[in-house]
Amino acid sequence: MTLKWCFYLFLFCQSIVACQGTGIICRPSSAITSSEKTGTIKITWDPNTEKYLVGYWVFYGTSPGKYKNCIDVGKATEASPGVIQYDLTGLAKGAKYYIAVIAYGKSNSGSAFSKEVSGIAK
């Protein structure tokens, strides 16, 4: 799976869930209460072609390799042939985030992390 990123401004509140099978517990984010938390990073990646794919977990944080948050995006729809797209929203504008994706199957077992990318929330 190849992870790529680009920027996109969009306001949407996304709940954060525990991503099982990864050893990482994610806590729900607080509601967006100020204009500082309206940043977004749009990420895209190549879809996993495994037969038993259930979905993807997007991990992110403000330090390399340390993901304090994760979002279960499910079996995301391809934005175009061969490209999955997701808007990571509710971020602090101007903050740098490090992002990786895991594909997971029916038993909630996940793949290895994708290559980490980083971007500034716009």
C-alpha positions as CSV (number, residue, x, y, z in Angstrom):
1,M,0.0,0.0,0.0
2,T,1.4,3.4,-1.0
3,L,0.3,6.4,1.0
4,K,0.4,9.9,-0.5
5,W,-0.9,13.2,0.8
6,C,-2.1,16.6,-0.3
7,F,-3.9,19.4,1.4
8,Y,-7.5,20.4,1.3
9,L,-9.6,22.7,3.5
10,F,-12.8,21.0,4.7
11,L,-14.6,21.2,8.0
12,F,-16.0,17.9,9.3
13,C,-16.1,16.4,12.8
14,Q,-14.9,12.8,12.7
15,S,-15.1,10.5,15.8
16,I,-12.0,8.6,16.8
17,V,-12.2,4.9,17.7
18,A,-10.1,2.2,19.3
19,C,-8.3,0.3,16.5
20,Q,-8.1,-3.3,17.7
21,G,-5.2,-5.5,17.0
22,T,-2.6,-2.7,16.8
23,G,-1.8,-2.2,20.5
24,I,-2.8,1.4,20.2
25,I,-5.9,2.8,22.0
26,C,-7.3,5.9,20.5
27,R,-9.5,8.3,22.6
28,P,-12.3,10.3,21.2
29,S,-11.3,13.8,20.1
30,S,-13.1,16.8,21.6
31,A,-15.6,18.7,19.6
32,I,-14.3,21.4,17.3
33,T,-14.6,24.6,19.4
34,S,-12.4,27.1,17.7
35,S,-11.2,28.1,14.3
36,E,-7.8,26.7,15.1
37,K,-9.2,23.1,14.8
38,T,-10.5,23.4,11.2
39,G,-7.4,22.2,9.4
40,T,-7.5,19.3,7.0
41,I,-5.0,17.0,5.3
42,K,-6.3,15.0,2.4
43,I,-4.6,11.7,2.0
44,T,-4.7,9.1,-0.8
45,W,-3.4,5.6,-1.0
46,D,-3.4,2.5,-3.2
47,P,-6.2,0.1,-2.2
48,N,-5.4,-3.2,-0.6
49,T,-6.5,-6.1,-2.8
50,E,-6.7,-8.8,-0.1
51,K,-9.9,-10.9,-0.4
52,Y,-10.8,-10.5,3.3
53,L,-10.2,-6.7,3.6
54,V,-12.7,-5.0,6.0
55,G,-11.2,-1.5,6.1
56,Y,-8.5,0.9,6.9
57,W,-7.2,2.6,10.1
58,V,-5.6,6.0,9.6
59,F,-3.1,6.8,12.4
60,Y,-1.8,10.3,13.0
61,G,0.1,12.4,15.5
62,T,2.4,15.4,15.8
63,S,5.6,13.4,16.3
64,P,7.2,11.0,13.8
65,G,6.2,7.4,14.5
66,K,4.1,8.3,17.5
67,Y,0.4,8.1,16.5
68,K,-1.8,9.3,19.4
69,N,-5.0,9.1,17.2
70,C,-6.6,6.7,14.8
71,I,-9.7,6.7,12.8
72,D,-11.5,3.6,11.4
73,V,-12.4,4.7,7.9
74,G,-13.9,1.3,7.0
75,K,-13.7,0.0,3.5
76,A,-13.3,3.4,1.8
77,T,-14.6,3.9,-1.7
78,E,-12.1,4.6,-4.4
79,A,-12.0,8.3,-5.4
80,S,-10.8,7.2,-8.8
81,P,-9.7,3.8,-10.2
82,G,-6.9,2.5,-7.9
83,V,-6.9,5.5,-5.5
84,I,-8.5,5.6,-2.0
85,Q,-9.0,9.1,-0.6
86,Y,-9.7,10.4,2.9
87,D,-10.0,13.8,4.4
88,L,-8.3,13.9,7.8
89,T,-10.2,16.7,9.5
90,G,-10.5,18.6,12.8
91,L,-6.8,19.2,12.9
92,A,-5.0,22.3,14.3
93,K,-4.4,24.6,11.4
94,G,-0.7,25.1,10.7
95,A,0.4,22.0,12.8
96,K,2.5,19.3,11.2
97,Y,1.1,15.8,11.4
98,Y,2.6,12.4,10.7
99,I,0.3,9.9,9.1
100,A,0.3,6.1,8.4
101,V,-2.4,3.7,7.3
102,I,-3.1,0.0,8.2
103,A,-5.4,-2.3,6.3
104,Y,-7.3,-4.7,8.5
105,G,-9.3,-7.9,8.0
106,K,-12.2,-9.8,9.5
107,S,-10.3,-10.8,12.6
108,N,-9.3,-7.2,13.2
109,S,-5.7,-8.2,12.4
110,G,-3.9,-5.4,10.7
111,S,-1.2,-5.2,8.0
112,A,2.1,-3.4,8.7
113,F,2.0,0.3,8.8
114,S,2.3,2.0,5.4
115,K,5.2,4.3,4.8
116,E,4.8,7.4,7.1
117,V,4.1,10.7,5.4
118,S,3.7,14.2,6.9
119,G,1.9,17.3,6.1
120,I,0.8,20.7,7.4
121,A,-3.0,21.0,8.2
122,K,-4.5,23.8,6.0
